[in-house]
């Protein structure tokens, strides 16, 4: 599958968060790395998909919270893949701590308070030195993928989304696929930035949005949630 017009995205359940495999033979890409201990399940899924660990050439981090970075060190060791992160969160990787974002609802605020003040150890993961640090759009053409990585701050300062073939977007925690009513995340450091990122995602023309938590989100659902959020009714 080395033709850039082709792509296959597979979802891997990895310790409470979704990891996505963009399967492209010996040029395959993983987006996120799940929670601590998730690497075993991710590597198993790779083999079930007919790939070897060394076929993964790039691991993209949508952001550096522990449930998306916990398995990163083990995956990097086994695959020898390059690790890509936004410059705003590169230091988080080298320190092995991504912090806790602000809550956007009552439950989120409670969880955030506990994480920031009472359970900081929960947010830690094995430190990793990133190989690729970006501040703007990053083209995936060298990996044989018709797509790119783009900054979408809001949930966290360095949140990234991956646009594949102009129709699928892997969005990390920029969107949540848990509630039927809204895709608004329970955590976001900057809500205004988040909504601007939503608008950019809508403008990509993508029809499906693959979140870090929950199921696939349609463009119609995203548009409806965006309109409600603009009216402060999320």
Backbone as a ProteinNet text record, in pm:
[ID]
protein_1_A
[PRIMARY]
XXXXXXXXXXXXXXXXXXXXXXXXXXXXXXXXXXXXXXXXXXXXXXXXXXXXXXXXXXXXXXXXXXXXXXXXXXXXXXXXXXXXXXXXXXXXXXXXXXXXXXXXXXXXXXXXXXXXXXXXXXXXXXXXXXXXXXXXXXXXXXXXXXXXXXXXXXXXXXXXXXXXXXXXXXXXXXXXXXXXXXXXXXXXXXXXXXXXXXXXXXXXXXXXXXXXXXXXXXXXXXXXXXXXXXXXXX
[TERTIARY]
83.2	0	85.9	165.8	254.2	202.1	84.7	22.4	-41.2	-7.7	-60.6	-210.4	-270.9	-415.7	-489.6	-416.5	-478.9	-440.8	-532.4	-499.4	-598.5	-555.6	-642	-616.6	-720.3	-706.5	-773.9	-699.6	-753.3	-749.5	-856.7	-866.8	-814.7	-731.8	-678.2	-719.7	-792.4	-827.3	-703.9	-659.8	-531	-541.5	-596.6	-600.9	-690	-809	-903.5	-899.7	-804.5	-796	-779.5	-819.1	-803.9	-667.4	-602.6	-481.9	-519.8	-467.4	-502.1	-378.2	-393.8	-290.2	-326.2	-242.7	-256.1	-166.9	-228.8	-153.6	-109.8	20.1	74.8	202.3	189.1	304.1	421.5	537.7	658.6	672.8	567.5	566.8	449.2	410.9	291.3	315.9	204.2	208.1	113.6	155.3	67.8	38	-86.2	-123.8	-159	-78	-84.9	-36.8	-22.7	40	-32.6	-151.9	-231.3	-173.4	-235.8	-193	-76.5	-23	85	40.2	123.8	90.8	18	-15.9	-94.6	-10.8	120	205.6	185.1	162.5	143.6	24.9	-87.1	-206.9	-185.3	-112.6	-85.8	1.1	105.1	194.5	121.6	31.2	-49.2	-136.4	-197.5	-283.2	-201.6	-81.1	5.4	25.1	57.2	83.4	-43.4	-157.1	-284.1	-315.4	-261.8	-283.2	-179.3	-94.3	6.3	131.2	152.4	268.4	363.1	488.5	588.6	614.3	661.8	686.8	772.7	873	962.3	895.9	773.9	699.3	643.7	637	592.2	709.7	697.9	808.2	787.7	663.6	634	524.8	544.5	441.6	408.3	285.2	239.3	162.5	195.2	122.8	25.4	-103.1	-201.2	-186.4	-133.8	-100.6	-29.6	17.3	105.8	43.6	-85	-144.9	-116.2	-112.7	-62.7	-137.7	-267.2	-343.6	-319	-238.3	-200.3	-50.2	24.7	171	224.6	137.4	184.5	261.9	222.7	291.7	400.3	428.8	517.8	659.6	718.2	858.5	878.1	789.4	802.4	783.5	686.5	664.1	784.5	840.6	958.5	1074.6	1093.8	1203.1	1188.3	1065	1041.3	1039.2	974.3	957.9	1073.7	1143.2	1247.7	1190.5	1061.5	995.7	1034.2	1029.2	1043	917.9	935.1	824.1	804.8	681.4	648.7	557.9	588.6	509.9	513.6	414.6	415.2	518.1	577.1	682.6	634.6	506.5	453.2	455.5	464	457.2	578.3	680.2	801	866.6	867.9	931.1	853.1	721.9	642.9	694.3	727	777	910.4	999.8	1132.2	1127.5	1021.3	1005	916.9	842.9	754.4	632.5	584.9	465.6	393.3	265.8	188.9	87.5	77.9	-15.4	-160	-250.6	-394.2	-460.2	-543.1	-609	-720.7	-768.4	-877.8	-1008.6	-1097.3	-1227.4	-1321.7	-1411.5	-1509.3	-1650	-1666.5	-1794.9	-1764.4	-1868.4	-1848.1	-1762	-1793.4	-1715.4	-1572.5	-1557.4	-1424.2	-1340.6	-1401.8	-1330	-1285.8	-1371.7	-1336.7	-1219.6	-1228.7	-1121	-990.7	-998.7	-880.2	-817.6	-900.1	-848.6	-776.1	-837.4	-775.3	-642.5	-642.5	-521.1	-408.7	-443.7	-341.8	-288.8	-373.3	-336.4	-317	-384.9	-382.8	-326.3	-322.3	-280.1	-187.9	-89.9	-0.3	74.3	102	174	100.5	-32.4	-112.5	-77.7	-37.3	-10.6	128.5	207	345	354.8	456.2	485.5	635.4	686.8	830.3	871.5	973.2	1019.7	1072	1047.9	1090.6	1146.8	1255.1	1309	1246.8	1170.5	1106.4	1208.3	1174.9	1261.5	1221.2	1090.9	1038	951.2	986.4	912.4	858.6	726.6	666.8	593.2	573.3	495.9	385.8	390.2	292.3	265	192.9	155.1	276.5	257.9	363.8	309.1	372.4	324.8	362.6	268.4	292.8	326.6	341.5	374.6	502.3	606.7	727	703	593.1	557.9	458.4	435.8	343.6	198.8	169.4	32.9	-14.9	-132.3	-195.8	-259.1	-179.7	-231	-128.1	-166.8	-78.5	-120.5	-29.6	-54.9	-72.1	-171.3	-196.2	-223.1	-172	-199.1	-346.6	-400.6	-539.4	-544	-485.9	-479.4	-617.2	-622.3	-747	-759.2	-767.2	-766.6	-636.5	-527.8	-396.3	-325.6	-221.2	-155.8	-98.6	-51.1	13	-66.8	-197.8	-280	-263.7	-260	-244.8	-355	-392.7	-483.6	-417.6	-456.2	-400.7	-510.7	-491.7	-588.9	-541.6	-626.4	-588.6	-681	-621.9	-691.9	-808.2	-805	-908.3	-1045.1	-1055.8	-1188.5	-1193.6	-1080.5	-1075.3	-982.5	-1023	-938.4	-924.2	-800.7	-772	-748.9	-835.2	-844.5	-803.6	-753.5	-715	-830.6	-804.4	-909.1	-964.7	-938.7	-1000.4	-1151.7	-1194.7	-1335.7	-1348.5	-1463.9	-1493	-1611.8	-1601	-1708.9	-1789.8	-1806.1	-1874.8	-2024	-2058.9	-2198.4	-2265	-2391.5	-2466.5	-2500.4	-2508.5	-2556.1	-2446.1	-2323.9	-2217.4	-2083.1	-1993.1	-1857.4	-1761.3	-1817.7	-1734.4	-1659.2	-1526.5	-1448.4	-1472.2	-1463.3	-1479	-1358.5	-1253.3	-1131.1	-1080	-1041.9	-981.6	-913.4	-789.5	-716.3	-762.9	-811.8	-853.7	-972.6	-1092.3	-1214.6	-1222.6	-1182.7	-1187.7	-1097.6	-977.8	-886.5	-945.4	-1008.2	-1068.3	-1172.6	-1257.8	-1362.5	-1303.8	-1197.3	-1130.7	-1072.5	-1023.4	-971.3	-1084.4	-1199.9	-1316.7	-1351.3	-1347.9	-1380.5	-1279.7	-1153	-1051.6	-1074.4	-1117.7	-1147.4	-1265.9	-1368.6	-1484.2	-1440	-1351	-1305.9	-1213.9	-1165.5	-1080.2	-1158.4	-1290.6	-1371.7	-1383.7	-1322.2	-1331.7	-1475.5	-1509.6	-1644	-1650.7	-1537.1	-1532.7	-1422	-1451	-1355.7	-1336.6	-1212	-1178.4	-1115.9	-1191.4	-1145.5	-1060	-994.6	-914.8	-998.5	-1126.1	-1217.1	-1354.1	-1411.2	-1543.2	-1539.8	-1658.1	-1673.1	-1657.9	-1667.8	-1651.5	-1756.2	-1713.9	-1800.2	-1818.9	-1942.6	-1970.1	-1952.7	-1939	-1928.5	-2055.7	-2170.8	-2297.7	-2300.5	-2253.3	-2250.3	-2154.7	-2039.2	-1943.3	-2002.5	-2065.9	-2124.9	-2230.9	-2317.5	-2422.3	-2361.9	-2259	-2193.2	-2124	-2065.7	-1998.5	-2098.8	-2212.9	-2315.4	-2367.5	-2389	-2434.1	-2327.2	-2201.2	-2092.6	-2077.6	-2096.4	-2089.6	-2196.3	-2307.3	-2415.9	-2404.9	-2292.7	-2267.8	-2372.7	-2414.1	-2515	-2460.7	-2327.1	-2271.5	-2285
-121.3	0	125.3	144.1	259.6	371.6	352.2	456.6	559.1	686.5	788	805.3	750.8	763.2	662.9	564	461	480.2	445.5	445	356.9	304.8	225.1	266.2	310.1	352.4	248.8	197.4	98.7	155.3	129.6	175.9	68.7	109.1	18.4	70.7	-10.9	25.6	7.7	114.4	111.1	175.3	101.7	149.8	268.8	268.7	377.6	486.3	481.8	581.1	509.3	575.5	519.7	554.9	454	472.7	438.5	511.8	486.8	446.8	339.6	290.7	330.7	411.5	441	340.8	232.1	120.6	151.8	146.9	174.9	92.9	-38.2	-126.2	-84.1	-76.1	-42.9	106.3	183	326.8	361.8	271.5	290.9	391.5	446.4	552.2	517.2	542.4	533.7	674.4	696.5	822.7	794.7	847.5	828.2	690	671.7	549.9	490	540.9	481.7	503.3	438.4	448.6	354.7	365.5	277.1	131.5	49.4	-90.9	-122.7	-19.8	-40.1	-87.9	-75.1	-109.4	-253.7	-344	-485.3	-503.1	-437.7	-449	-384.3	-275.3	-205.9	-291.8	-351.2	-435.6	-560.9	-612.9	-729.3	-692.9	-575.2	-530.6	-511.2	-460.6	-444.9	-578.3	-678.8	-810.5	-871	-848.4	-896.8	-829.2	-710.6	-635.1	-668	-767.4	-809.5	-724.2	-647	-559.3	-605.2	-571.6	-591.2	-457.1	-459.8	-333.1	-235	-285.8	-196.6	-131.8	-177.1	-112.9	23.1	46.6	177.1	272.6	374.7	469.5	600	625.9	753.6	733.4	792.1	797.3	944.3	981.7	1120	1130	1228.4	1250.8	1366	1337.4	1445.5	1543	1495.2	1579.6	1490.7	1549	1475.4	1444.8	1414.1	1367.8	1219.4	1175.4	1041.6	928.4	946.5	838.3	828	918	913.7	890.4	896.1	881.4	766.7	699.7	598.6	485.1	443.6	333.2	376.6	506.7	560	506.9	507.8	467.6	324.9	233.1	94.1	81.5	152.5	147.5	201.3	309.6	367	268.9	202.5	106.9	-9.3	-57.7	-176.4	-141.1	-30.3	4	84.6	159.9	252.9	364.8	390.1	494.9	633.1	732.2	870.8	914	1001.8	1054.4	1201.8	1238.1	1375.5	1439.1	1562.5	1636.6	1785.2	1858.4	2004.2	2066.4	2176.1	2240	2284.3	2316.4	2361.3	2252.1	2125	2015.3	1923.1	1963.9	1881.2	1861.6	1966	1954.9	1859.6	1850.3	1754.3	1612.4	1581.9	1447.3	1420.9	1516.8	1496	1489.8	1545.9	1541.5	1425.8	1365.8	1255.8	1298.4	1419.6	1468.6	1572	1542.3	1632.7	1716.9	1700.9	1780.3	1740.2	1821.3	1798.8	1926.1	1914.6	2034.4	2082	2201.7	2257.9	2185.7	2175.8	2116.5	2214.4	2162.8	2248.8	2227.1	2130.1	2110.2	2075.2	2054.6	2033.2	1910.9	1799.4	1678.1	1696.5	1759	1782.4	1869.2	1971.8	2059.3	1984.5	1892.6	1813.4	1720.7	1651.3	1559.9	1636.4	1752.4	1834	1878.8	1919.8	1963.6	1849.5	1731.6	1615.9	1583.5	1583.2	1550.8	1650.1	1777.4	1881.8	1890.2	1855.1	1880	1755.7	1647.7	1531.8	1405.3	1401.3	1278.5	1308.3	1395	1434.7	1315.5	1216.1	1099.4	1026.2	1038.3	971.8	1022.9	1147.3	1208.1	1180.8	1102.7	1079.7	958.2	962.9	852.5	851.6	745.3	737.3	845.2	919.6	1030.4	979.6	1059.6	1027.4	1154.7	1140.1	1252.7	1252.8	1356.7	1358.8	1375.2	1320.4	1330.2	1444.2	1470.9	1574	1667.9	1794.3	1895.7	1996.8	2015	2102.3	2218.6	2323	2438.8	2471.3	2405	2431	2301.3	2311	2193.2	2107.4	1975	1879.1	1779.7	1771.8	1688.9	1542.1	1451.4	1307.7	1239.2	1317.3	1262.2	1177.5	1215.7	1131.6	992	975.5	844.3	770.5	823.5	760.2	780.2	877.3	903.8	1036	1033.8	1156.1	1225.9	1307.5	1373	1464	1519	1611.5	1621.6	1673.4	1701.5	1851.1	1892.9	2036.6	2072.2	2185.4	2228.1	2260.6	2214.9	2245	2271.3	2381.8	2408.6	2429	2411.1	2431.5	2332.3	2204.8	2103.3	2114.8	2128.7	2157.8	2251.3	2319.7	2418.1	2359	2234.2	2174	2063.1	2065.4	1961.3	1960.6	1839.7	1820.3	1729.6	1748	1657.2	1609.3	1490	1429.7	1419.7	1484	1483.4	1381.6	1284.3	1175.8	1173.9	1188.2	1179.5	1278	1383.8	1486.1	1444.2	1327	1281.6	1232.5	1191.3	1145.5	1234.1	1264.5	1343.2	1268.4	1241.9	1183.7	1300.9	1315.6	1444.2	1442.2	1329.3	1327.9	1368.6	1459.8	1506.1	1642.3	1684	1806.8	1788.5	1665	1627.2	1502.2	1485.2	1363.5	1293.4	1162.2	1085.8	1006.7	1060.1	988.4	1020.1	1146.7	1190.7	1202.9	1168.6	1185.5	1332.7	1409.1	1546.8	1642.9	1618.4	1713.5	1643	1695.8	1641.8	1728.9	1817.1	1907.7	1828.1	1843.5	1766.3	1815.7	1726.5	1768.2	1844.6	1850.3	1921.2	2005	2128.2	2214	2330.7	2356	2467	2602.2	2606.6	2733.7	2707.7	2737.6	2707.8	2789.3	2914.6	2997.5	2939.5	2898.2	2835.5	2704.1	2630.3	2502.9	2523.3	2621.9	2646.6	2694.1	2769.6	2809.2	2685.9	2591.6	2467.8	2384.6	2383.5	2314.2	2369.7	2502.2	2565	2523	2515.6	2471.8	2327	2244	2104.9	2096.1	2174.2	2177.3	2219.4	2315.9	2369.8	2274.5	2167.1	2072.1	1992.8	1986.3	1906.3	1760.7	1724.1	1586.9	1552.2	1426	1378.1	1295.9	1240.1	1157.6	1208.6	1207	1254.5	1144	1103.3	988.2	1038	1033.2	1095.2	1002.4	1061.3	984.9	904.4	942.5	871	862.9	743.3	727.2	688.2	698.4	651.3	760.2	718	808.1	918.6	1038.7	1158.1	1202.6	1229.8	1275.6	1426.5	1475.4	1619.1	1689.6	1623.7	1684.8	1705.8	1605.6	1617.2	1726.7	1734.4	1839.4	1977.1	1994.7	2125.5	2164.3	2069.7	2098.2	2136.1	2063.9	2094	2229.7	2261.7	2390.5	2505.2	2489.7	2593.8	2612	2502.5	2513.3	2579.3	2538.5	2594.2	2743.1	2784.6	2926.3	3004.3	2938.5	3001.7	2979.7	2918.3	2889.8	2795.6	2698.9	2602.9	2462	2447.5	2314.1	2272.4
0	0	0	-101.4	-106.2	-194.4	-252.5	-332.8	-239.9	-257.7	-167.1	-180.5	-284.9	-300.8	-213.1	-157.5	-76.5	69.8	156.6	297.8	370.9	482.7	568	710.9	779.6	917.9	1007.3	1103	1196.1	1337	1411.4	1549.8	1643.8	1739.7	1840.5	1977.9	2054.4	2191.2	2278.3	2340.7	2411.2	2548.9	2643.5	2781.6	2803.5	2745.9	2767.3	2663.3	2573.9	2466.4	2333.3	2226.8	2092.8	2035.2	1979.2	1899.2	1756.4	1660.2	1520.2	1440.6	1366.8	1276.8	1134.6	1072.7	929.8	859.2	812.6	756.5	614.3	591.4	459.7	439.6	464.6	448.2	534.1	474.5	549.2	578.4	549.5	578.1	668.3	756.4	838.7	950.9	1000.4	1102.1	1215.2	1338	1454.9	1503.9	1542.7	1605.9	1751	1841.3	1985.8	2026.7	2159.7	2211.1	2330.4	2361.6	2468.4	2607.2	2704.3	2843.6	2872	2990.9	3034.2	3021.5	2962.7	2944.6	2816.3	2737.7	2615.6	2497.4	2506.4	2392.2	2347.9	2441.8	2407.9	2314.6	2346.1	2262.7	2125.8	2123.9	1997.2	1906.8	1962.3	1883.4	1834.4	1917.2	1875.3	1756.2	1760.5	1650.8	1522.9	1536	1419	1348.7	1426	1367.2	1307.5	1372.5	1317.4	1184.6	1165.6	1041.3	935.1	965.4	868.1	867.5	974.1	982.3	1091.7	1076	1179.5	1248	1372.2	1442.6	1363.4	1293.1	1218.3	1097.5	1062.7	954.2	996.6	1126.3	1176.3	1172.2	1090.5	1073	1149	1192.2	1258.1	1361.9	1479.2	1582.9	1606.5	1575.7	1591.9	1723.4	1803.9	1929.4	1910.3	1928.7	1918.9	2034.6	2147.4	2262.1	2363.9	2472.7	2563.2	2698.7	2702.9	2827.7	2845.1	2970.6	3003.1	2934	2906.9	2844.9	2694.5	2641.2	2500	2481.2	2592.2	2586.1	2670.8	2746.2	2841.2	2778.6	2658.4	2592.5	2495.6	2491.9	2388.6	2397.4	2515.9	2530	2481.7	2522.1	2479.3	2328.5	2274.6	2129.9	2053.2	2101.7	2035.3	2038.4	2151.4	2164.3	2066.2	2051.4	1967.9	1819.6	1784.7	1642.5	1586.2	1672.9	1630.7	1543	1557.1	1479.1	1530.4	1440.9	1482.6	1557.3	1654.5	1734	1700.4	1667.1	1627.9	1731.8	1769.8	1868.2	1832.5	1880.2	1862	1955.7	1912.1	1990.5	2129.2	2142.7	2271.6	2377.5	2332.2	2427.9	2421	2347.7	2336.8	2473.5	2554.1	2686.1	2775.6	2756.3	2833.1	2811.1	2685.5	2653.1	2721.6	2715.3	2773	2925.6	2984.7	3130.1	3174.9	3081.6	3115.7	3194.6	3166.3	3237	3151.6	3118.8	3034	3107.8	3239.9	3317.1	3295.4	3352.3	3340.4	3287.9	3185.4	3131.4	3223.8	3198.7	3276.1	3242	3340.3	3315.6	3248.8	3163.7	3096.3	3149.7	3239.4	3307.1	3452.4	3531.9	3675.1	3703.1	3637.3	3658.4	3610	3493.7	3439.8	3533	3590.5	3682.8	3808	3855.8	3973.7	3943.1	3830.4	3792.1	3771	3707.2	3682.6	3814.7	3908.3	4039.2	4109.4	4107.6	4171.8	4104	3970.1	3897.3	3922	3929.2	3944.6	4087.4	4183.3	4323	4408.4	4376.2	4464.2	4399.5	4268	4200.6	4083.3	4107.3	3998.2	3938.7	4021.3	3972	3861.9	3860.2	3757.9	3618.6	3609.6	3480	3425.6	3495.2	3452.1	3358.4	3273.6	3182	3156.9	3096.3	3069.8	2970.3	3005.8	2921.5	2787.5	2684.5	2548.4	2484.8	2409	2333.1	2194.1	2158.9	2026.7	1915	1799.3	1682.6	1589.7	1583.7	1493.7	1576.1	1577.8	1653.4	1553.5	1553.5	1452.5	1517.1	1438	1481.5	1381.2	1266.5	1161.5	1086	977.6	900	863.6	875.6	844.3	742.7	627	517.2	538.2	514.9	529.7	397.8	292	160.8	163.3	237.4	241.4	298	370.1	424.6	335.1	216.1	124	158.8	245.4	290.3	231.1	171.8	122.9	242.1	310.6	430.5	494.1	608.5	678.8	825	906.2	1046.9	1060.9	1140.4	1155.2	1300.7	1348.4	1486	1507	1619.1	1657.1	1807.5	1852.4	1996.7	2057.4	2188.3	2261.8	2375	2340.8	2446.8	2524.9	2452.4	2509.6	2412.1	2456.9	2368.7	2240.6	2247.3	2131.2	2067	2082.5	2021.4	1870	1814.3	1670	1618.2	1491.9	1423.7	1295.2	1252	1131.3	1026.4	914.2	804.7	701	669.5	579.3	458.1	341.2	212.5	200.8	278	267.8	313.6	378	421	564.8	620.8	759.4	840.3	963.7	1052.8	1185	1224.6	1355.7	1449.8	1551.3	1620.8	1768.1	1819.6	1959.9	2049.1	2144.3	2235.7	2196.5	2073.1	2023.2	2012.2	1988.7	1990.5	2076.4	2141.4	2217.5	2153.4	2136.1	2074	2174.2	2293.6	2401.3	2405.7	2395.4	2408.5	2272.1	2265.2	2140.4	2116.4	2223.1	2211.2	2166.6	2211.6	2182.8	2177.5	2098.3	2092	2173.9	2256	2335.4	2442.1	2450.2	2548.1	2690.6	2788.7	2928.8	2980.9	2900.5	2940.1	2823	2851.3	2749.6	2818.4	2783.4	2843.5	2791.9	2667.2	2607.2	2515.6	2564.1	2488.7	2360	2364.2	2242.5	2134.1	2172.4	2076.6	2024.3	2113.1	2074.2	1965.1	1981.8	1882.4	1750.1	1755.1	1629.8	1560.3	1639.6	1581.1	1522.5	1587	1531.2	1393.7	1382.5	1254.2	1147.5	1184.3	1088.1	1046.1	1139.9	1105.6	1009.6	1035	944.7	805	799.3	669.9	592.7	656.5	584.8	480.6	497.7	406.5	449.1	560.7	609	645.4	627.6	657.4	786.1	826.5	947.7	1039.6	1169.5	1268.7	1372.1	1390	1473	1603.1	1713.4	1837.7	1923.3	2021.3	2115.2	2211.5	2226.5	2315.5	2249.3	2244.6	2186.2	2040.1	1976.7	1840.2	1735.6	1610.7	1496.2	1499.2	1464.7	1464.1	1320.1	1281.6	1144.9	1135.1	1012.7	990.6	1034.8	1017.8	1060.1	1210.6	1285.9	1431.6	1475.6	1410.2	1445.2	1417.4	1302.5	1269.7	1372.8	1409.8	1508	1642.9	1684.5	1811.9	1807	1692.8	1677.5	1688.7	1624.6	1630.7	1772.4	1844	1982.7	2068.6	2048.4	2128.5	2103.8	1979.5	1947.1	2022.4	2048.7	2122.2	2272.9	2313.6	2455	2512.2	2427.3	2471	2475.2	2470.3	2481.5	2623.6
[MASK]
++++++++++++++++++++++++++++++++++++++++++++++++++++++++++++++++++++++++++++++++++++++++++++++++++++++++++++++++++++++++++++++++++++++++++++++++++++++++++++++++++++++++++++++++++++++++++++++++++++++++++++++++++++++++++++++++++++++++++

